[in-house]
Amino acid sequence: MKRVVITGIGALTPIGNNADEYLKGLQAGKSGANMITRFDAEQFKTKFACEISDFNVEDHLDRREARRLDPFAQYALVATEEAMQQANFDLEKIDLERAGVIWGSGIGGLYSLEAEIEAFAKGSGVPRYNPFMIPKMIGDIAAGHISMRYGFMGVNYATVSACASSSHALGNAFDYIRLGKADIIIAGGSEAAITHAGIGGFNAMKALSTRNDDPATASRPFDLDREGFVLGEGAGAIILEDLEHAQKRGANIIAELVGSGATADAHHITAPHPEGLGARNVMKMALNDAKMNPEEVDYVNVHGTSTPLGDIAETKAILGVFGDHAYNLNISSTKSMTGHLLGAAGAIEAIAGILAIQHNFIPPTINHFTDDPEIDAKLNLTFNEAQERKVNAVISNTFGFGGHNASVVIKRFES
C-alpha cells in the first residue's frame, strides 16, 4: 500500500488563529477559556467557554460569501486556506479528479439553525425561513465549500461521529490514499457550537464545568476536582498526500500518517467503558495498522476531556496497551488549553501531535492542582508546563458520545 504524508496544516483555535500562534499557545500552556461574549449567558449554569478571539471572518472571506456560511463552515475555509498555502500546490498541475475532501463536524451549523428558529418564532405575518438555512446548517456543507473553492472533484463527504468526527475523517482519508483511490485529500474538522442551544444542551446533560468564578482553570483533565469539559470552537485542516505524488512535485513533507483505528464501546450513550475497553482496543488497532510496537510511541495526546469517568478510563486503557512502557511515555490533554472542540477536536489535536514532532516538545496538561488517587501517579501526564523531548511517534485519541472511538498514529517522516 501507498505511504501517506502530511504536507500542510492549518489551525483556528481558542489559543491561536493559525498554526504558528497555536504552537506558541501550546508551548506557553495558554488557557483559551473566558466568559462568553457571543450572547448573554447569565441564564445558564455555565457562563464561559473557549471562544475564538480577535477573529474577523471578513479578513479571510468575501463579505457576501461569509454571510451565506455558518461559522463552522467559515472556520473550515479559513483553516484549509492556511494548510493549502503551506502545501503549496499548483492547482493547474494536479489531477483534480484525484483530489478530495473528507471533513468532520459533530454538530454542523447549529448557530444558523438556532438563529432561524428563533427568528421564525418571533416573526409576524407570513412565516418564512431564509432560503440559505438548510445549506448553512447541514453537516456536509463545509466539505462541499472546500471542494468548490479549490476545484477538488474526487471523494467528498462529511464524517459525523460526535467528538471522534475529524479523527474518523483523517482515518478515512488515510485509507483512500493508501489504497490508491486519491492523491490528495484535505481532511479535518470544524465546530461552532457556542450558542444558546450548545451551552444549554450540554448543561442539561451535566457535561460542562460550571466553574464560573475561575474559567481559565476550569478545564483540568486528570485533576481530582475536575467536573466537566469546557466547550470550544474552531477548525483544524490537514493535507494528506500520496508520498510519491508529494515527492514528484517537490513538496515539503512535515510528517507521516502511518496508522488509524476505529472501535465502539458498545456500552453507554455518554459514559465510557469503565475499564477503557473501547479506548484500549482502538489504540491497539491503530498500532497494528501502523505495524508499530507500543515501545516506539513517545507521546499520547489523549481525549482527556476533564470529566470524572472519562479521564480514569483512558489512563486504564493506556496502561492496558503500553504496559510498563506507559511510564516512559509523555501523556497530555491539550483540551486543558483549548477546551473541547467536539467534532473538530481530533483534527486540532492531531496537529498538536504534528507540532510536537516538528519542534520536539510535549504540550502540557495545564490546571493541575490535586492528584486523583484513582489515576496512576507514576504516569507522566505532563502537568502544567511543556517538556522538551525528541518526539518520533504520536498517538492521538478522540472518543465520542455513542461510544465512538478513533485513534491515529503520526510519525516523523523518514524517506
C-alpha positions as CSV (number, residue, x, y, z in Angstrom):
1,M,0.0,0.0,0.0
2,K,1.0,3.6,-0.6
3,R,2.6,5.8,2.1
4,V,0.6,8.8,3.2
5,V,2.4,12.0,4.2
6,I,1.3,15.4,5.6
7,T,2.2,18.4,3.5
8,G,0.2,21.2,5.1
9,I,-1.6,22.1,8.3
10,G,-4.0,24.9,9.3
11,A,-5.4,25.7,12.7
12,L,-8.0,28.1,14.0
13,T,-8.3,27.6,17.8
14,P,-9.1,29.4,21.1
15,I,-5.4,29.7,21.8
16,G,-4.2,30.8,18.3
17,N,-5.7,31.8,15.0
18,N,-3.2,30.0,12.8
19,A,-0.8,27.1,13.3
20,D,2.1,29.3,14.4
21,E,0.0,31.0,17.1
22,Y,-1.4,27.7,18.1
23,L,2.1,26.3,18.6
24,K,3.1,29.3,20.8
25,G,-0.1,28.8,22.8
26,L,0.7,25.1,23.3
27,Q,4.3,25.8,24.3
28,A,3.2,28.5,26.8
29,G,0.4,26.5,28.4
30,K,-2.1,29.1,27.5
31,S,-5.8,28.8,28.6
32,G,-8.4,29.8,26.0
33,A,-11.3,29.9,28.5
34,N,-13.1,33.1,29.3
35,M,-16.6,34.4,29.8
36,I,-18.9,34.0,26.8
37,T,-19.2,37.1,24.6
38,R,-21.4,35.7,21.8
39,F,-24.6,36.1,23.8
40,D,-25.8,36.8,27.3
41,A,-25.2,33.5,29.1
42,E,-26.4,34.7,32.5
43,Q,-29.4,32.3,32.5
44,F,-27.1,29.2,32.1
45,K,-25.2,27.3,34.7
46,T,-22.1,27.6,32.6
47,K,-21.2,31.2,31.6
48,F,-17.8,30.6,29.9
49,A,-16.3,28.8,27.0
50,C,-13.2,28.7,24.8
51,E,-14.1,31.1,22.0
52,I,-12.1,32.1,19.0
53,S,-10.9,35.6,19.7
54,D,-9.6,38.6,17.7
55,F,-11.1,37.0,14.6
56,N,-12.9,38.8,11.8
57,V,-14.1,36.5,9.1
58,E,-14.0,39.3,6.5
59,D,-10.3,39.4,6.8
60,H,-10.4,35.9,5.2
61,L,-13.6,35.6,3.2
62,D,-15.6,37.9,1.0
63,R,-18.4,39.5,3.0
64,R,-21.1,38.2,0.7
65,E,-19.7,34.7,0.8
66,A,-19.3,34.8,4.6
67,R,-22.9,35.8,5.1
68,R,-24.0,32.6,3.3
69,L,-21.9,30.4,5.6
70,D,-22.5,29.1,9.1
71,P,-19.4,29.9,11.4
72,F,-18.4,26.2,11.3
73,A,-18.0,26.4,7.5
74,Q,-16.3,29.8,7.8
75,Y,-13.8,28.3,10.2
76,A,-13.3,25.3,7.9
77,L,-12.4,27.5,4.9
78,V,-10.0,29.6,7.0
79,A,-8.1,26.7,8.4
80,T,-8.0,25.0,5.0
81,E,-6.6,28.0,3.3
82,E,-3.7,28.1,5.7
83,A,-3.0,24.4,5.1
84,M,-3.2,24.8,1.3
85,Q,-0.8,27.7,1.3
86,Q,1.7,25.6,3.3
87,A,1.2,22.6,0.9
88,N,2.0,25.0,-2.0
89,F,0.0,23.2,-4.7
90,D,0.0,24.4,-8.3
91,L,-3.7,23.5,-8.9
92,E,-3.1,23.6,-12.7
93,K,-0.6,20.7,-12.4
94,I,-2.5,18.2,-10.2
95,D,-5.3,15.8,-11.2
96,L,-8.3,17.4,-9.6
97,E,-10.3,14.3,-10.0
98,R,-7.9,12.5,-7.6
99,A,-8.1,15.3,-5.1
100,G,-10.8,15.2,-2.4
101,V,-12.1,16.4,0.9
102,I,-13.3,14.5,4.0
103,W,-14.4,16.8,6.7
104,G,-15.8,16.1,10.2
105,S,-18.3,18.0,12.3
106,G,-20.2,16.6,15.2
107,I,-23.0,19.2,15.2
108,G,-22.6,21.3,12.0
109,G,-24.5,24.6,11.6
110,L,-26.1,24.9,15.0
111,Y,-25.7,28.6,15.0
112,S,-27.7,29.1,11.8
113,L,-30.4,26.6,12.8
114,E,-30.9,28.2,16.2
115,A,-31.0,31.7,14.7
116,E,-33.5,30.8,12.1
117,I,-35.8,29.0,14.5
118,E,-35.6,32.0,16.9
119,A,-36.4,34.4,14.1
120,F,-39.3,32.3,12.9
121,A,-40.8,32.1,16.4
122,K,-40.6,35.8,16.9
123,G,-41.8,36.7,13.4
124,S,-45.2,38.1,12.4
125,G,-47.2,37.8,9.2
126,V,-46.4,35.1,6.7
127,P,-43.9,32.7,8.3
128,R,-40.7,32.4,6.2
129,Y,-37.3,30.8,6.6
130,N,-34.2,32.1,5.0
131,P,-33.5,30.1,1.7
132,F,-29.9,29.6,2.9
133,M,-30.9,28.0,6.2
134,I,-30.6,24.4,5.0
135,P,-27.4,24.9,3.1
136,K,-25.9,26.7,6.1
137,M,-26.8,24.1,8.7
138,I,-26.2,20.7,7.1
139,G,-23.1,19.0,8.3
140,D,-21.6,18.1,4.9
141,I,-21.6,21.7,3.6
142,A,-18.1,22.5,4.8
143,A,-16.6,19.7,2.7
144,G,-18.7,20.9,-0.2
145,H,-17.5,24.5,0.1
146,I,-13.8,23.4,0.4
147,S,-14.1,21.3,-2.7
148,M,-15.7,24.1,-4.7
149,R,-13.0,26.6,-3.6
150,Y,-10.2,24.5,-4.9
151,G,-11.9,22.6,-7.6
152,F,-11.3,19.2,-6.0
153,M,-13.5,16.7,-7.8
154,G,-12.5,13.5,-6.0
155,V,-14.0,11.9,-2.9
156,N,-16.1,14.4,-0.9
157,Y,-18.2,13.8,2.2
158,A,-18.6,14.5,5.9
159,T,-17.9,12.3,8.9
160,V,-20.3,12.6,11.9
161,S,-19.3,10.6,15.0
162,A,-19.6,13.2,17.7
163,C,-16.2,14.1,19.2
164,A,-14.5,11.5,17.0
165,S,-15.7,13.0,13.8
166,S,-12.5,14.6,12.5
167,S,-10.3,11.7,13.6
168,H,-12.5,9.5,11.6
169,A,-12.1,11.9,8.7
170,L,-8.3,11.5,8.9
171,G,-8.6,7.8,9.1
172,N,-10.9,7.6,6.1
173,A,-8.7,9.9,4.1
174,F,-5.6,7.8,5.0
175,D,-7.3,4.7,3.7
176,Y,-8.4,6.4,0.4
177,I,-4.9,7.5,-0.4
178,R,-3.0,4.3,0.7
179,L,-5.4,2.2,-1.4
180,G,-4.6,4.3,-4.4
181,K,-8.1,5.9,-4.8
182,A,-6.8,9.5,-4.4
183,D,-3.6,11.5,-4.5
184,I,-4.5,14.4,-2.2
185,I,-7.2,14.8,0.5
186,I,-8.0,17.7,2.7
187,A,-9.0,16.2,6.0
188,G,-10.0,17.8,9.3
189,G,-13.0,19.2,11.1
190,S,-14.7,22.3,12.4
191,E,-17.2,23.2,15.1
192,A,-19.1,26.3,16.2
193,A,-21.5,25.3,18.9
194,I,-21.0,28.1,21.5
195,T,-24.7,29.1,21.2
196,H,-27.7,29.1,23.5
197,A,-28.6,25.5,22.4
198,G,-25.0,24.3,22.7
199,I,-24.4,25.6,26.2
200,G,-27.9,24.9,27.4
201,G,-28.0,21.3,25.9
202,F,-24.6,20.3,27.4
203,N,-25.6,21.9,30.7
204,A,-28.7,19.8,30.8
205,M,-26.6,16.7,30.4
206,K,-24.4,18.0,33.3
207,A,-21.4,17.6,30.9
208,L,-19.9,21.1,31.3
209,S,-17.8,22.6,34.0
210,T,-19.6,25.3,36.0
211,R,-16.5,26.9,37.5
212,N,-17.7,30.4,36.6
213,D,-15.5,32.0,39.2
214,D,-12.3,30.8,37.5
215,P,-12.9,29.9,33.8
216,A,-9.2,29.8,33.0
217,T,-8.6,26.8,35.2
218,A,-12.0,25.1,34.6
219,S,-10.6,22.5,32.1
220,R,-8.5,20.4,34.4
221,P,-8.0,16.9,33.0
222,F,-6.9,14.2,35.5
223,D,-7.2,16.6,38.4
224,L,-9.2,15.4,41.5
225,D,-11.5,18.3,41.3
226,R,-12.4,18.1,37.6
227,E,-16.1,18.4,37.0
228,G,-16.8,18.6,33.3
229,F,-15.4,19.9,30.0
230,V,-15.2,23.4,28.6
231,L,-16.9,24.0,25.2
232,G,-14.5,25.2,22.5
233,E,-14.8,26.1,18.8
234,G,-12.5,26.3,15.8
235,A,-11.1,24.2,13.0
236,G,-8.1,22.1,12.0
237,A,-7.1,21.2,8.4
238,I,-4.5,18.6,7.4
239,I,-3.3,18.0,3.8
240,L,-2.7,14.3,3.3
241,E,-0.9,13.2,0.2
242,D,0.5,10.1,-1.5
243,L,4.2,10.1,-0.8
244,E,5.2,9.6,-4.5
245,H,2.9,12.4,-5.5
246,A,4.4,14.7,-2.9
247,Q,8.0,13.9,-3.8
248,K,7.3,14.3,-7.5
249,R,6.1,17.9,-7.0
250,G,8.9,18.7,-4.5
251,A,6.6,19.2,-1.6
252,N,7.9,19.9,1.9
253,I,6.8,16.8,3.9
254,I,6.2,17.6,7.6
255,A,5.1,14.2,9.0
256,E,3.7,10.9,8.0
257,L,0.3,9.3,9.0
258,V,1.0,5.7,9.5
259,G,-2.0,4.1,11.2
260,S,-5.6,4.6,12.3
261,G,-8.2,2.7,14.3
262,A,-11.9,2.9,14.9
263,T,-13.9,0.9,17.5
264,A,-17.1,1.2,19.6
265,D,-17.5,0.9,23.4
266,A,-21.0,-0.7,22.8
267,H,-21.6,0.3,26.5
268,H,-23.4,3.6,27.2
269,I,-24.6,6.6,25.3
270,T,-22.3,9.0,27.1
271,A,-20.2,7.2,29.7
272,P,-17.0,5.3,28.6
273,H,-16.5,1.7,29.4
274,P,-15.2,1.8,33.0
275,E,-12.0,-0.2,32.1
276,G,-11.5,1.8,28.9
277,L,-12.1,-1.3,26.8
278,G,-13.0,0.5,23.6
279,A,-10.2,3.0,24.0
280,R,-7.7,0.2,24.6
281,N,-8.9,-1.7,21.5
282,V,-8.7,1.4,19.3
283,M,-5.1,2.2,20.2
284,K,-4.1,-1.4,19.7
285,M,-5.8,-1.4,16.3
286,A,-4.1,1.8,15.3
287,L,-0.6,0.5,16.3
288,N,-1.2,-2.8,14.5
289,D,-2.3,-0.8,11.4
290,A,1.0,1.2,11.7
291,K,2.9,-2.1,12.2
292,M,4.5,-0.5,15.3
293,N,5.3,-1.8,18.7
294,P,3.9,0.2,21.7
295,E,7.5,0.9,22.7
296,E,8.0,3.0,19.6
297,V,5.5,5.7,20.8
298,D,6.8,8.7,22.6
299,Y,3.6,10.8,23.2
300,V,-0.1,10.2,23.6
301,N,-2.4,13.1,23.0
302,V,-5.3,11.9,25.0
303,H,-9.0,12.6,24.6
304,G,-8.8,13.8,28.2
305,T,-11.9,16.0,28.5
306,S,-11.8,16.7,32.2
307,T,-14.8,14.5,33.1
308,P,-14.8,12.3,36.2
309,L,-15.2,9.0,34.4
310,G,-13.5,9.5,31.1
311,D,-10.1,10.5,32.3
312,I,-9.8,7.5,34.6
313,A,-11.0,5.1,31.9
314,E,-8.5,6.5,29.4
315,T,-5.5,6.1,31.7
316,K,-6.5,2.5,32.4
317,A,-6.7,2.0,28.6
318,I,-3.1,3.4,28.2
319,L,-1.8,1.1,30.8
320,G,-3.5,-1.8,29.1
321,V,-1.9,-1.1,25.8
322,F,1.5,0.1,26.8
323,G,2.2,-1.9,29.9
324,D,5.4,-0.8,31.6
325,H,6.2,1.5,28.6
326,A,3.3,3.7,29.8
327,Y,5.7,5.1,32.4
328,N,8.1,6.2,29.7
329,L,5.5,8.0,27.7
330,N,4.6,11.6,27.8
331,I,0.8,11.9,28.0
332,S,-1.2,15.2,27.9
333,S,-4.6,16.7,27.2
334,T,-4.4,19.8,25.1
335,K,-8.1,20.3,25.9
336,S,-6.9,21.8,29.1
337,M,-5.9,24.7,27.0
338,T,-8.3,24.8,24.0
339,G,-11.4,23.3,25.6
340,H,-13.3,20.6,23.8
341,L,-13.8,21.4,20.1
342,L,-16.2,18.5,19.8
343,G,-16.1,17.2,16.2
344,A,-13.0,19.4,15.4
345,A,-11.1,18.1,18.4
346,G,-9.4,15.2,16.6
347,A,-8.0,17.5,13.9
348,I,-6.5,20.2,16.1
349,E,-5.1,17.6,18.5
350,A,-3.5,15.6,15.6
351,I,-2.0,19.0,14.6
352,A,-0.7,19.3,18.2
353,G,1.0,16.0,17.7
354,I,2.5,17.1,14.4
355,L,3.8,20.2,16.0
356,A,5.3,18.1,18.9
357,I,7.2,16.1,16.3
358,Q,8.4,19.2,14.4
359,H,9.5,21.1,17.5
360,N,10.5,18.3,19.9
361,F,8.3,19.3,22.8
362,I,5.3,17.9,24.7
363,P,2.3,20.3,25.2
364,P,1.3,20.4,28.8
365,T,-1.9,19.4,30.7
366,I,-2.4,22.7,32.4
367,N,-4.6,23.4,35.5
368,H,-3.4,20.5,37.6
369,F,-3.7,21.1,41.3
370,T,-4.6,17.9,43.1
371,D,-3.7,14.3,42.2
372,D,-6.6,11.9,41.8
373,P,-5.9,8.7,43.7
374,E,-7.7,6.7,41.1
375,I,-5.1,7.7,38.4
376,D,-1.7,6.1,38.5
377,A,0.6,8.7,39.9
378,K,3.6,7.2,38.0
379,L,2.2,8.2,34.6
380,N,3.8,11.3,33.2
381,L,0.8,13.4,32.4
382,T,3.0,16.5,31.6
383,F,1.3,18.7,34.2
384,N,1.4,22.5,33.9
385,E,4.5,23.0,31.8
386,A,5.6,21.9,28.4
387,Q,8.5,19.5,28.3
388,E,11.3,19.2,25.9
389,R,11.6,15.7,24.3
390,K,12.6,14.2,21.0
391,V,9.2,13.0,19.6
392,N,9.3,10.5,16.8
393,A,5.8,9.0,17.1
394,V,2.5,10.2,18.5
395,I,-0.9,8.6,19.1
396,S,-3.9,11.0,19.1
397,N,-7.1,9.7,20.7
398,T,-10.7,11.0,20.3
399,F,-13.8,9.4,21.7
400,G,-17.4,10.5,21.1
401,F,-20.9,10.2,22.6
402,G,-22.4,7.0,21.4
403,G,-19.2,5.1,22.2
404,H,-17.3,6.1,19.1
405,N,-13.5,5.7,19.4
406,A,-10.8,6.8,17.0
407,S,-7.0,6.9,17.1
408,V,-4.4,8.0,14.6
409,V,-0.7,7.4,14.6
410,I,1.7,10.0,13.3
411,K,5.4,9.6,12.8
412,R,8.4,11.8,12.0
413,F,8.9,11.4,8.2
414,E,11.9,9.4,7.0
415,S,12.4,8.9,3.3
